[in-house]
């Protein structure tokens, strides 16, 4: 009855009633758009488009599905429209002056990916899931999973998220996408096959330490001390043998302990950094700031996100300075 009253008031032009109707779903919808688009900024734009379309389309809402499902339908189709209309963005060049990285192991397939601030995940992952859900919500926001999603064609991506992350029935997804149940099932089958061919970050690995646990804090202390002091040997001691580095939107990737050690020898040796802790995608992250040769201002050198297994680091993902403001971090730090 409360929802019916809010809908009636919103249809009559009551903006506050519309806000009250949609606000409970705002954060989870933004996460949904992020999974679809792989970009925090694009997800925010898609969320705004979704809310505008919902406001304009409210007179046509028939109540056959819940308000939440109706909003997911709008959000999914707004994301599909965005993916259809967006041209493939070009990769960027390595952008840290006076540092020449070694030859990469390979060039990455997914270069336009952004991290998601943990501060915005509160309440967004504690959502009701349908009976078809296969993934834990924390797993489904990890960088590894979001990266794998970006390798799927847009419609397969939508189907997999709606079916296996959110747990909607095939018939519900078919109605959301104006498709048949058979086409939804076929898209899901192809999406599963593609994901199974991708290396899984969680396969045969120890789980990471619990957030803020003594084990995690001990690893953080060792990592920060090694990185800030330029101690490559101490840093390498914290990595797994199959460690990898990626750095979207720069396409360079490094795989294996030897080449990763060479990369960090070129990046941190004989240089001074400050690391500012934060969290992204449910993972440890740091704003990285490079000291100027003459002291003074420390300039942002990106955001570094760590994937842990046990007491070791198995993946490091470096993002450029453009993402720092989303985490409340400045592009530079004043001198000291």
Buried (B, 14 or more C-beta within 10 A) or exposed (E): EEEEEBBEBBBEEBEEBBBBBBEEBBBBBBBBBBBBBBBBEBBBBBBEBBBEBBBEEBEEBEEEBEBBBBBBBBBBBBBBEBBEEEEEEEBBEEEBEEEEBBEBBEEBEBBBBBBBBBEBBEEBBEBEBBEBBEBEBBBBBBBBBBBBBBBBEBBBBBBBBBBBBBBBBBEBBBBBBEBEBEBBBBBBEBBBEBBEEBEEBBEEBEEBBEEEEEEBEEBBEBBBEBBBEBBBEBBBEBBBEBBBBBBBBBBBBBBBBEBBBBBBBBBBEEBBBBBBEBBBBBBBBBBBBBBEEEEEBBBBBBBBBBBBBBBBBBBBBBBBBBBBEBBEBBEBBEEE
